[in-house]
């Protein structure tokens, strides 16, 4: 398929022919959307999403993609609100506990030994142990489609960040200290993660 030597090439619709799908590993490491929500019945949900990112500055918009109709999607549809909580290295194991497949009324805060605290502007709680929170109001929920227009079982939830909370120790001279916050990223494969560390930093200045 490829005319470049020494390349493994494939069409995803026909299979990748490898022990594990490389897609998630190549697009990565990916930021983790640790999303807390509240259902119309008051039930709490907390779940990590590796299909997550920021999409706009003004207003600030973030989004996560649910590859099936999971509880986070249901709660966002019911209440129109969610919170993103930063995952750090010291919270990684507890974040992993919250990705278990459990019944709808299961409280993942309890599974992870985490503390829900009230938000200021949305009904969904924040994770007290996390050092950064984005309170969000849902702006769009989009069912994703393939290139020929066929709907997939995946739903992209986009939300405007209406309130931000940052632990004071992560602000150095007014700048967020990305490289010592212990930010954890999903690195693909069945179990790989990565941590942003100071030694991984390099700087590039934009051309004028």
DRENPADO-981458 format. One record per residue: chain; x, y, z of N, C-alpha, C, O in turn. Coordinates in Angstrom, 1 decimal, always signed. Atoms other than C-alpha are relative to their C-alpha. Layout:
chaine n_px n_py n_pz ca_px ca_py ca_pz c_px c_py c_pz o_px o_py o_pz
A X Y Z X Y Z X Y Z X Y Z
...
//
This chain:
chaine n_px n_py n_pz ca_px ca_py ca_pz c_px c_py c_pz o_px o_py o_pz
A +0.8 -1.2 +0.0 +0.0 +0.0 +0.0 +0.9 +1.3 +0.0 +0.5 +2.2 -0.7
A -0.8 -1.2 -0.1 +2.8 +2.4 +0.8 +1.2 -0.2 -0.9 +1.7 -1.3 -1.1
A -1.2 +0.0 +0.9 +5.6 +3.3 -1.7 +1.2 +0.5 +0.7 +2.3 +0.7 +0.1
A -1.2 -0.3 -0.8 +7.9 +4.3 +1.2 +0.5 -1.2 +0.6 -0.2 -1.9 +1.3
A -0.5 +1.2 -0.5 +10.2 +1.5 +2.2 -0.1 -0.1 +1.5 -0.1 +1.0 +2.2
A +0.0 +0.2 -1.5 +10.1 +0.0 +5.8 -1.1 +0.7 +0.7 -0.9 +1.2 +1.8
A +1.1 -0.6 -0.7 +6.7 +1.3 +6.6 -1.1 -1.1 +0.1 -1.4 -1.7 -0.9
A +1.1 +0.8 -0.1 +3.8 -0.7 +8.0 -1.3 +0.8 -0.4 -1.5 +1.8 +0.3
A +1.1 -0.8 +0.4 +0.7 +0.5 +6.2 -1.3 -0.9 +0.0 -1.2 -2.1 -0.2
A +1.3 +0.7 -0.1 -3.0 -0.5 +6.6 -1.1 +0.9 -0.1 -1.0 +2.1 +0.1
A +1.2 -0.7 +0.0 -6.5 +0.6 +6.1 -0.8 -0.4 +1.2 -1.1 -1.6 +1.4
A +0.6 +0.3 -1.3 -8.3 +0.8 +9.5 -1.3 -0.9 -0.2 -1.5 -1.8 +0.7
A +1.2 +0.8 +0.2 -11.5 -0.7 +8.1 +0.2 -1.4 -0.3 -0.6 -2.3 -0.2
A -0.4 +1.4 +0.3 -9.6 -3.8 +7.1 +0.9 -0.6 +1.1 +1.3 -1.8 +0.9
A -0.8 +0.5 -1.1 -7.7 -4.2 +10.3 +1.4 +0.5 +0.0 +1.9 +0.8 -1.1
A -1.4 -0.5 -0.1 -4.2 -3.2 +11.5 +1.0 -1.0 -0.1 +2.2 -0.7 -0.4
A -1.0 +1.1 +0.1 -2.5 -6.6 +11.6 +1.0 +0.0 +1.0 +2.1 -0.6 +0.9
A -1.0 -0.1 -1.0 -0.7 -5.8 +14.8 -0.6 -0.5 +1.3 -1.8 -0.7 +1.4
A +0.5 +0.5 -1.3 -1.0 -7.1 +18.4 -1.0 +0.9 +0.7 -1.9 +0.5 +1.4
A +0.9 -1.0 -0.6 -2.7 -3.9 +19.5 -0.1 +1.2 -0.9 +0.8 +1.6 -1.6
A +0.3 -1.1 +0.9 -4.3 -1.1 +17.6 +0.9 +1.2 +0.4 +0.9 +1.7 +1.5
A -0.9 -1.0 -0.3 -1.6 +1.6 +17.3 -0.5 +1.4 +0.1 +0.1 +2.4 +0.5
A +0.6 -1.3 +0.1 -4.0 +4.5 +16.9 +0.2 +0.8 +1.2 +0.6 +2.0 +1.2
A +0.0 -0.7 -1.2 -4.2 +5.5 +20.5 +1.5 +0.3 +0.5 +1.7 +1.3 +1.2
A -1.4 -0.2 -0.4 -0.4 +5.1 +21.0 +0.6 +1.1 -0.9 +1.5 +1.9 -0.4
A -0.6 -1.0 +0.9 +0.5 +7.3 +18.0 -0.6 +1.4 +0.4 +0.2 +2.4 +0.4
A +0.5 -1.3 -0.4 -1.9 +10.1 +19.0 +0.1 +0.1 +1.5 -0.8 -0.1 +2.3
A -0.3 +0.0 -1.5 -0.3 +10.6 +22.4 +1.4 +0.4 +0.3 +2.2 +0.5 -0.6
A +1.0 +0.2 -1.1 +0.4 +10.9 +25.1 -1.2 +1.0 -0.1 -1.0 +2.2 -0.5
A +1.2 -0.8 +0.1 -3.1 +12.3 +25.3 -0.4 +0.5 +1.4 -0.4 -0.3 +2.4
A +0.5 -0.5 -1.3 -4.5 +14.5 +28.2 -1.2 -0.8 +0.4 -2.0 -1.3 -0.5
A +1.1 +0.8 -0.5 -7.0 +12.7 +30.4 -1.1 +1.0 +0.4 -0.9 +1.9 +1.2
A +1.2 -0.7 -0.4 -10.5 +14.1 +30.7 -0.6 -0.7 +1.2 -1.4 -1.7 +1.0
A +0.6 +0.7 -1.2 -11.4 +13.1 +34.3 -1.2 +0.8 +0.3 -1.2 +1.9 +1.0
A +1.3 -0.7 +0.1 -15.0 +14.1 +34.1 -0.9 -0.4 +1.2 -1.3 -1.6 +1.3
A +1.1 +0.3 -1.1 -17.4 +14.4 +37.1 -1.3 +0.6 -0.5 -1.3 +1.8 -1.0
A +1.3 -0.4 +0.4 -21.1 +14.7 +36.5 -1.0 -0.3 +1.0 -0.7 -1.1 +2.0
A +1.1 +0.3 -0.9 -24.4 +14.7 +38.3 -1.2 -0.2 -0.8 -1.5 +0.6 -1.7
A +1.3 +0.3 +0.7 -27.6 +13.1 +37.0 -1.1 +0.8 +0.5 -1.1 +1.4 +1.6
A +1.2 -0.7 -0.4 -31.0 +14.6 +37.2 -0.6 -0.6 +1.3 -1.3 +0.1 +2.0
A +0.5 +0.7 -1.2 -31.7 +12.1 +40.0 +1.0 +0.3 +1.2 +0.8 -0.2 +2.3
A -1.0 -0.3 -1.1 -28.7 +13.5 +42.0 +1.2 -1.0 +0.1 +2.1 -0.8 +0.9
A -1.1 +1.0 -0.1 -26.5 +10.4 +41.4 +1.3 +0.6 -0.6 +1.3 +1.4 -1.6
A -1.3 -0.5 +0.4 -22.8 +11.2 +41.0 +0.8 -1.0 -0.9 +0.6 -2.2 -0.8
A -0.8 +0.8 +0.8 -20.4 +9.9 +38.3 +1.3 +0.7 -0.2 +1.4 +1.9 -0.3
A -1.3 -0.5 +0.3 -16.7 +10.2 +37.8 +0.7 -1.0 -0.9 +0.8 -2.1 -0.5
A -0.6 +0.9 +1.0 -14.9 +8.8 +34.8 +1.1 +0.7 -0.8 +0.9 +1.8 -1.2
A -1.0 -0.6 +0.8 -11.7 +9.3 +32.9 -0.2 -0.3 -1.5 -0.6 -1.4 -1.9
A +0.1 +0.1 +1.4 -11.7 +9.9 +29.1 +1.3 +0.4 -0.6 +1.8 +1.5 -0.4
A -1.3 -0.4 +0.7 -8.5 +9.8 +27.0 -0.2 +0.7 -1.3 +0.7 +1.3 -1.9
A +0.4 -0.8 +1.1 -10.3 +11.3 +24.0 -0.5 +1.3 +0.5 -1.7 +1.5 +0.7
A +0.3 -1.3 -0.7 -10.1 +14.8 +25.5 +1.0 +1.0 -0.4 +2.1 +0.7 -0.7
A -0.9 -1.1 +0.2 -8.7 +18.2 +24.8 -0.7 +1.3 +0.1 -1.9 +1.4 +0.3
A +0.5 -1.3 +0.1 -9.1 +21.9 +24.6 -0.2 +0.4 -1.4 +0.6 +0.0 -2.3
A +0.4 -0.3 +1.4 -10.7 +23.4 +21.5 -0.1 +1.5 -0.3 -0.2 +1.9 -1.5
A +0.1 -1.4 +0.3 -11.0 +27.2 +21.9 +0.4 +0.8 +1.2 +0.3 +0.4 +2.4
A -0.4 -0.9 -1.1 -9.6 +30.1 +23.9 -1.1 +0.9 +0.5 -1.3 +0.9 +1.8
A +1.0 -1.0 -0.5 -12.4 +32.7 +24.0 -1.3 -0.3 -0.7 -1.4 +0.0 -1.9
A +0.0 +0.5 -1.3 -14.7 +31.4 +25.3 +0.8 -1.3 +0.1 +0.9 -2.0 -0.9
A -0.7 +1.3 -0.1 -12.6 +28.5 +26.7 -1.0 -1.1 -0.2 -2.0 -1.2 +0.6
A +0.8 +1.2 +0.2 -14.1 +25.3 +25.4 +0.9 -1.3 +0.0 +1.9 -1.3 -0.6
A -0.7 +1.3 +0.0 -13.0 +21.8 +26.2 -1.0 -1.1 -0.4 -2.2 -0.8 -0.4
A +1.0 +1.0 +0.4 -14.5 +18.5 +25.1 +0.6 -1.4 +0.3 +1.8 -1.6 +0.3
A -0.4 +1.4 -0.1 -14.4 +14.7 +25.6 -0.9 -0.8 -0.8 -2.1 -0.5 -1.0
A +0.8 +0.9 +0.9 -15.6 +11.9 +23.4 -0.2 -1.3 +0.7 +0.7 -2.0 +1.2
A +0.4 +1.2 -0.5 -17.5 +9.0 +24.8 -0.2 -1.0 -1.1 -1.1 -0.8 -1.9
A +0.0 +0.9 +1.1 -17.0 +6.0 +22.6 -1.3 -0.9 +0.0 -1.5 -1.7 -0.9
A +1.3 +0.6 +0.0 -20.4 +4.7 +23.6 -0.9 +0.8 +1.0 -0.4 +1.7 +1.6
A +0.9 -0.8 -0.9 -23.5 +6.1 +25.5 +0.2 -0.4 +1.4 -0.6 -1.1 +2.0
A -0.3 +0.3 -1.4 -22.0 +6.0 +29.0 -0.7 +1.0 +0.9 -1.4 +1.9 +0.5
A +0.6 -0.8 -1.0 -23.1 +7.5 +32.2 +0.3 +1.5 +0.0 -0.6 +2.4 +0.2
A -0.3 -1.5 +0.1 -21.2 +10.8 +31.7 -0.8 +0.7 -1.0 -1.2 +1.8 -0.8
A +0.8 -0.6 +1.1 -22.9 +11.4 +28.4 -1.5 +0.2 +0.5 -2.1 +1.2 +0.3
A +1.4 -0.1 -0.5 -26.3 +10.6 +30.0 -0.2 +1.2 +1.0 -1.2 +2.0 +0.8
A +0.1 -1.0 -1.0 -25.7 +13.0 +32.9 +0.1 +1.4 -0.7 -0.6 +2.4 -0.4
A -0.1 -1.3 +0.7 -24.5 +15.8 +30.5 -1.2 +0.3 -0.8 -1.6 +1.5 -0.9
A +1.2 -0.3 +0.8 -27.6 +15.4 +28.4 -1.1 +0.4 +1.0 -2.0 +1.2 +0.6
A +1.1 -0.3 -1.0 -29.8 +15.6 +31.6 +0.2 +1.3 +0.6 -0.8 +2.1 +0.8
A -0.2 -1.2 -0.8 -28.2 +18.5 +33.4 +0.8 +1.1 -0.8 +0.7 +2.3 -0.4
A -0.7 -1.0 +0.8 -26.0 +20.2 +30.7 +1.2 +0.6 +0.7 +1.6 +1.7 +0.5
A -1.2 -0.4 -0.8 -23.0 +20.4 +33.1 +0.9 -1.1 +0.3 +0.6 -2.2 +0.4
A -1.0 +1.0 -0.5 -19.8 +18.7 +34.0 +1.2 +0.8 +0.5 +1.4 +2.0 +0.3
A -1.3 -0.6 -0.6 -16.4 +19.3 +35.7 +1.2 -0.8 -0.5 +1.1 -2.1 -0.5
A -1.3 +0.7 +0.3 -12.9 +18.4 +34.4 +0.9 +0.2 +1.2 +1.0 +1.3 +1.7
A -0.9 +0.0 -1.1 -10.5 +17.5 +37.1 +1.4 -0.5 -0.4 +1.5 -1.6 -1.1
A -1.4 +0.3 +0.5 -6.7 +17.4 +36.5 +0.5 -1.3 +0.7 +0.3 -1.4 +1.9
A -0.6 +1.3 -0.5 -5.1 +13.9 +36.9 +1.5 +0.2 +0.2 +2.2 +0.6 -0.8
A -1.4 -0.1 -0.3 -1.7 +14.0 +38.6 +0.5 -1.4 +0.4 -0.2 -2.3 +0.6
A -0.6 +1.3 -0.3 +0.8 +11.2 +39.3 -0.5 -0.6 +1.3 -0.7 -1.8 +1.4
A +0.4 +0.5 -1.3 -0.2 +10.9 +42.9 -1.5 -0.5 +0.0 -2.0 -1.1 +1.0
A +1.4 +0.4 +0.1 -3.9 +10.4 +41.8 -0.2 -1.0 -1.0 -1.4 -1.4 -1.2
A +0.1 +0.8 +1.2 -3.2 +8.1 +38.9 -0.7 -1.3 +0.4 -1.6 -1.8 -0.4
A +0.6 +1.3 -0.4 -4.1 +4.8 +40.7 -1.5 +0.2 +0.3 -2.3 -0.6 +0.0
A +1.4 -0.2 -0.4 -7.3 +6.3 +42.1 -0.9 +0.4 -1.2 -2.0 +0.1 -1.4
A +0.7 -0.3 +1.2 -8.2 +7.8 +38.7 -0.3 -1.3 -0.8 -1.4 -1.5 -1.3
A +0.2 +1.3 +0.6 -7.8 +4.2 +37.3 -1.1 -0.7 +0.6 -1.9 -1.4 -0.2
A +1.2 +0.7 -0.6 -10.3 +2.9 +39.8 -1.3 +0.5 -0.5 -2.3 -0.3 -0.6
A +1.2 -0.6 +0.4 -12.9 +5.2 +38.5 -0.4 -0.3 -1.5 -1.5 +0.0 -1.9
A +0.4 +0.4 +1.3 -12.8 +3.7 +35.0 -0.6 -1.4 -0.1 -0.9 -1.9 -1.2
A +0.7 +1.3 +0.0 -14.4 +0.4 +36.1 -1.4 +0.1 -0.6 -2.1 +1.1 -0.4
A +1.3 +0.1 +0.6 -17.5 -0.7 +34.3 -0.9 -0.4 +1.2 -0.9 -1.6 +1.6
A +0.9 +0.3 -1.2 -20.1 -0.5 +37.1 -1.4 +0.5 -0.3 -1.6 +1.3 -1.3
A +1.4 -0.4 +0.2 -23.9 +0.0 +37.3 -0.2 +1.6 +0.1 +0.7 +2.2 +0.8
A +0.2 -1.4 +0.1 -25.3 +3.5 +36.8 +0.0 +0.7 +1.4 +0.6 +1.8 +1.5
A +0.1 -0.7 -1.3 -26.0 +4.3 +40.4 +1.2 -0.2 +0.9 +1.2 +0.1 +2.1
A -1.2 +0.2 -0.8 -22.5 +3.3 +41.6 +0.8 +1.4 +0.1 +0.9 +2.1 -0.9
A -0.7 -1.3 -0.3 -20.6 +6.3 +43.1 +1.5 -0.3 -0.2 +2.2 -0.8 +0.7
A -1.4 +0.2 +0.3 -17.1 +6.3 +41.5 +0.9 +0.8 +1.0 +2.1 +0.5 +1.1
A -0.8 -0.7 -1.0 -15.9 +8.9 +44.1 +0.3 -1.0 +1.1 +1.5 -1.0 +1.6
A -0.2 +1.0 -1.1 -16.3 +6.1 +46.7 +1.0 -1.1 -0.5 +1.8 -1.5 +0.3
A -0.9 +1.0 +0.6 -14.5 +3.6 +44.4 +1.4 +0.4 +0.1 +2.3 -0.4 +0.4
A -1.4 -0.5 +0.1 -11.5 +5.8 +44.1 +0.5 +0.6 +1.4 +1.6 +1.1 +1.4
A -0.4 -0.6 -1.3 -11.5 +7.0 +47.8 +0.2 +1.5 -0.2 +1.1 +2.0 +0.4
A -0.1 -1.4 +0.4 -12.1 +10.5 +46.5 -1.1 +0.8 +0.7 -2.2 +0.3 +1.1
A +0.9 -0.9 -0.7 -13.9 +13.5 +48.0 -0.7 +1.0 -0.9 -0.1 +1.8 -1.6
A +0.7 -1.0 +0.8 -16.7 +15.3 +46.1 -0.2 +1.3 +0.8 -0.6 +1.3 +1.9
A +0.3 -1.3 -0.7 -16.9 +19.0 +46.9 -0.8 +0.9 -1.0 -0.7 +0.7 -2.2
A +0.9 -0.8 +0.8 -19.5 +21.5 +45.6 +0.8 +0.9 -1.0 +1.8 +1.5 -0.6
A -0.5 -1.0 +0.9 -18.8 +23.6 +42.5 -0.7 +1.3 +0.3 -1.6 +1.4 +1.1
A +0.6 -1.4 -0.2 -19.6 +27.3 +42.3 -1.1 +0.2 -0.9 -2.1 +0.9 -0.5
A +1.0 -0.4 +1.0 -21.6 +27.5 +39.1 -0.7 -1.2 -0.6 -1.7 -1.0 -1.4
A +0.7 +1.2 +0.6 -22.6 +23.9 +38.2 -0.3 -1.0 +1.0 +0.2 -0.9 +2.2
A +0.5 +1.0 -1.0 -24.3 +21.0 +39.9 +1.0 -1.1 +0.2 +1.0 -1.7 +1.3
A -1.0 +1.1 -0.1 -21.5 +18.5 +39.2 +1.0 +0.4 +1.1 +1.5 +1.5 +1.1
A -1.1 -0.3 -1.0 -19.0 +18.2 +42.1 +1.4 +0.0 -0.6 +1.6 -0.6 -1.7
A -1.4 +0.0 +0.3 -15.3 +18.7 +41.9 +0.7 -1.1 +0.8 +0.2 -1.6 +1.9
A -0.9 +0.9 -0.7 -12.6 +16.2 +43.0 +0.9 +0.8 +0.9 +1.8 +1.5 +0.4
A -0.7 -0.8 -1.0 -11.2 +17.7 +46.2 +1.5 -0.2 -0.1 +2.3 +0.7 +0.1
A -1.4 +0.4 +0.0 -7.9 +15.9 +45.8 +0.7 +0.5 -1.2 +2.0 +0.6 -1.3
A -0.6 -0.5 +1.2 -7.3 +17.3 +42.3 +0.4 +1.4 +0.1 -0.4 +2.2 +0.7
A -0.5 -1.3 -0.2 -5.3 +20.5 +42.1 -0.6 +1.1 -1.0 -0.4 +2.3 -0.9
A +0.6 -0.9 +1.0 -7.2 +22.0 +39.1 -1.4 -0.5 -0.4 -1.6 -1.7 -0.7
A +1.4 +0.4 +0.5 -10.9 +22.0 +38.1 -0.5 +1.1 -1.0 -0.2 +2.2 -0.9
A +0.7 -0.8 +1.0 -12.8 +23.4 +35.1 -1.5 -0.3 +0.2 -1.9 -1.4 -0.1
A +1.5 +0.1 +0.0 -16.5 +23.9 +35.8 -0.5 +0.3 -1.4 -0.2 +1.4 -2.0
A +0.4 -0.1 +1.4 -18.3 +23.5 +32.4 -1.5 +0.0 -0.2 -2.2 -0.8 +0.5
A +1.4 +0.1 +0.5 -21.7 +24.2 +30.8 +0.1 -0.6 -1.4 +0.8 -0.1 -2.2
A +0.0 +0.7 +1.3 -22.4 +21.9 +27.9 -0.4 +1.0 -1.1 -1.5 +1.7 -1.0
A +0.4 -0.9 +1.1 -22.4 +23.9 +24.6 -0.5 -0.8 -1.2 -1.3 -0.3 -1.9
A +0.5 +0.9 +1.1 -22.8 +21.0 +22.1 +0.2 -1.4 +0.4 +1.2 -1.8 +1.1
A -0.2 +1.4 -0.1 -23.3 +17.3 +22.1 -0.2 -0.6 -1.4 -1.3 -0.4 -2.0
A +0.1 +0.4 +1.4 -22.5 +15.8 +18.7 +0.3 -1.5 -0.1 +1.3 -2.0 +0.3
A -0.3 +1.4 +0.3 -22.8 +12.2 +17.6 +0.9 +0.0 -1.2 +0.6 +0.6 -2.3
A -1.0 +0.0 +1.0 -19.7 +11.5 +15.5 -0.5 -0.9 -1.2 -1.2 -1.9 -1.0
A +0.4 +0.8 +1.2 -20.1 +10.2 +11.9 +1.3 -0.3 -0.8 +2.3 +0.4 -0.7
A -1.1 +0.4 +0.9 -17.8 +8.4 +9.4 -0.1 +0.9 -1.2 -1.0 +1.7 -1.4
A -0.1 -0.9 +1.1 -16.8 +10.0 +6.2 -1.1 -0.1 -1.0 -1.4 +0.8 -1.8
A +1.1 +0.2 +0.9 -19.8 +8.6 +4.3 -1.3 +0.4 +0.7 -2.4 +0.3 +0.1
A +1.2 -0.5 -0.7 -22.2 +10.0 +6.9 -0.6 -1.0 +1.0 -1.6 -0.7 +1.6
A +0.6 +1.0 -0.9 -22.9 +6.8 +8.9 +0.3 +0.4 +1.5 +1.5 +0.7 +1.8
A -0.3 -0.4 -1.4 -23.3 +7.6 +12.6 +0.8 -1.1 +0.7 +0.6 -2.3 +0.5
A -0.8 +0.9 -0.9 -20.9 +6.0 +15.1 -0.7 -0.1 +1.4 -1.5 +0.8 +1.6
A +0.6 +0.0 -1.4 -21.7 +5.0 +18.7 +0.7 +1.0 +0.9 +0.5 +1.0 +2.1
A -0.8 -0.9 -0.8 -19.4 +7.8 +19.8 -0.7 +1.4 +0.1 -1.2 +1.8 -0.9
A +0.6 -1.3 -0.2 -20.5 +11.2 +21.2 +1.0 +1.0 +0.5 +1.7 +0.7 +1.5
A -1.0 -1.1 -0.4 -18.4 +14.4 +21.5 -0.8 +1.0 +0.8 -1.8 +1.6 +0.4
A +0.6 -0.9 -0.9 -19.4 +16.5 +24.5 +0.9 +1.2 +0.1 +2.0 +1.1 +0.6
A -0.8 -1.2 -0.1 -18.2 +20.1 +24.3 -0.6 +0.9 +1.1 -1.8 +1.0 +1.2
A +0.5 -0.9 -1.1 -18.5 +22.5 +27.2 +0.9 +1.3 +0.2 +2.1 +1.2 +0.0
A -0.7 -1.2 -0.3 -17.6 +26.1 +27.9 +0.4 +0.0 +1.5 -0.4 -0.2 +2.4
A -0.6 -0.1 -1.4 -15.4 +26.6 +31.0 -0.5 +1.3 +0.6 -0.2 +2.4 +0.1
A +0.6 -1.2 -0.7 -17.3 +28.9 +33.3 +0.6 +0.4 +1.3 +0.4 +1.5 +1.8
A -0.7 -0.3 -1.3 -15.2 +28.7 +36.4 +1.3 -0.9 +0.0 +1.2 -2.1 -0.4
A -1.3 +0.7 -0.1 -11.5 +27.6 +37.0 +0.5 +0.1 +1.4 +0.4 +1.2 +2.0
A -0.6 +0.0 -1.3 -9.9 +26.6 +40.2 +1.4 -0.6 -0.1 +1.6 -1.7 -0.6
A -1.4 +0.4 +0.0 -6.1 +26.2 +40.6 +0.6 +0.1 +1.3 +0.5 +1.1 +2.0
A -0.7 +0.0 -1.3 -4.1 +25.2 +43.7 +1.1 +1.0 -0.1 +1.8 +1.1 -1.1
A -1.0 -1.1 +0.0 -1.9 +28.1 +44.7 +1.4 -0.4 -0.2 +2.2 +0.3 -0.8
A -1.4 +0.5 +0.1 +1.2 +26.0 +44.9 +0.5 -0.3 -1.5 +1.6 -0.4 -1.8
A -0.3 +0.3 +1.4 +1.0 +25.4 +41.1 +0.1 +1.3 -0.8 +0.4 +1.3 -2.0
A -0.1 -1.3 +0.7 +1.1 +29.1 +40.3 +1.4 +0.6 +0.4 +1.5 +1.0 +1.6
A -1.3 -0.6 -0.2 +4.7 +30.4 +40.0 +0.2 +1.3 -0.7 +0.2 +1.3 -2.0
A +0.0 -1.3 +0.6 +5.0 +34.1 +39.4 -1.2 +0.2 -1.0 -1.0 +0.9 -2.0
A +1.2 -0.2 +0.8 +1.5 +34.0 +38.0 -0.2 -1.0 -1.1 -1.2 -0.9 -1.8
A +0.1 +1.0 +1.1 +2.2 +31.1 +35.6 -0.3 -1.4 +0.5 +0.3 -1.7 +1.6
A +0.3 +1.4 -0.4 +0.8 +27.6 +35.8 +1.3 -0.8 -0.2 +1.8 -0.8 -1.3
A -1.2 +0.7 +0.0 +3.7 +25.3 +36.6 -0.2 -1.4 -0.6 -0.3 -2.4 +0.1
A +0.3 +1.2 +0.7 +3.0 +22.6 +34.0 +1.0 -1.2 +0.3 +0.6 -2.3 +0.4
A -1.0 +1.1 -0.1 +6.3 +20.7 +34.5 +0.2 -0.6 +1.4 +1.0 -1.5 +1.5
A -0.1 +0.6 -1.3 +6.1 +20.1 +38.2 -1.3 -0.3 +0.6 -1.4 -0.7 +1.8
A +1.3 +0.3 -0.5 +2.4 +19.6 +38.6 -0.3 -1.6 +0.0 -1.2 -2.0 +0.7
A +0.2 +1.5 +0.1 +2.8 +15.8 +37.9 -1.1 -0.4 -0.9 -1.8 -1.4 -0.6
A +1.1 +0.3 +1.0 +0.3 +15.8 +35.0 +0.2 -1.3 -0.6 +1.3 -1.6 -1.1
A +0.0 +1.3 +0.6 -0.5 +12.3 +33.8 -0.7 +0.0 -1.3 -1.8 +0.6 -1.4
A +0.5 +0.1 +1.3 -1.2 +11.5 +30.2 -0.2 -1.5 -0.4 +0.5 -2.3 +0.1
A +0.2 +1.3 +0.5 -2.6 +8.4 +28.5 +0.9 -0.2 -1.2 +1.0 +0.6 -2.1
A -1.0 +0.2 +1.0 +0.1 +6.8 +26.3 -0.3 -1.2 -0.9 +0.6 -1.7 -1.6
A +0.3 +1.1 +0.9 -1.8 +4.1 +24.4 +0.3 -1.4 +0.5 +0.8 -1.5 +1.6
A -0.2 +1.3 -0.5 -1.6 +0.4 +24.5 -1.0 -0.4 +1.1 -1.9 +0.4 +1.4
A +1.0 +0.4 -1.0 -3.5 -1.6 +27.2 +0.2 +0.7 +1.3 -0.7 +0.6 +2.2
A -0.3 -0.5 -1.4 -1.8 +0.1 +30.2 +0.9 +1.2 +0.1 +1.2 +1.6 +1.2
A -1.1 -1.0 -0.1 +0.7 +2.8 +29.3 -0.5 +1.4 +0.3 -1.5 +1.9 -0.2
A +0.2 -1.4 -0.4 +0.7 +6.3 +30.9 +1.3 +0.7 +0.0 +2.4 +0.0 -0.1
A -1.2 -0.8 -0.1 +3.2 +9.1 +31.0 -0.2 +1.2 +0.9 -1.3 +1.6 +1.1
A +0.1 -1.1 -0.9 +4.0 +11.9 +33.3 +0.9 +1.2 -0.6 +2.0 +0.9 -1.0
A -0.8 -1.1 +0.5 +5.1 +15.4 +32.2 +1.0 +0.4 +1.1 +0.6 +0.6 +2.3
A -1.1 -0.3 -0.9 +8.5 +16.1 +33.9 +0.8 +1.2 -0.5 +0.9 +1.4 -1.7
A -0.8 -1.1 +0.4 +10.8 +19.1 +33.9 +1.1 -0.3 -1.1 +1.4 +0.5 -2.0
A -1.1 +0.4 +1.0 +13.5 +17.2 +31.9 -0.6 -0.3 -1.4 +0.2 -0.4 -2.3
A +0.6 +0.2 +1.3 +11.0 +16.7 +29.1 -0.2 +1.3 -0.8 -0.7 +1.3 -1.9
A +0.3 -1.3 +0.6 +10.7 +20.4 +28.4 +1.0 +0.4 -1.0 +2.2 +0.2 -0.9
A -0.9 -0.7 +0.9 +12.1 +22.2 +25.4 -0.9 +1.2 -0.5 -2.1 +1.1 -0.5
A +0.7 -1.2 +0.4 +11.2 +25.7 +24.1 +0.2 +0.3 -1.5 +1.3 +0.2 -2.0
A +0.0 -0.6 +1.4 +10.4 +27.0 +20.6 -0.7 +1.3 -0.1 -1.8 +1.4 +0.4
A +0.6 -1.3 +0.2 +9.7 +30.6 +19.8 -0.7 +0.1 -1.3 -0.1 -0.3 -2.4
A +0.7 -0.1 +1.2 +7.1 +31.3 +17.2 +0.6 +1.0 -1.0 +1.1 +2.0 -0.5
A -0.6 -1.0 +0.9 +8.4 +32.9 +14.0 -0.8 +1.2 -0.1 -2.1 +1.2 +0.0
A +0.7 -1.2 +0.2 +7.5 +36.5 +13.5 -0.5 +0.3 -1.4 -1.1 +1.3 -1.6
//
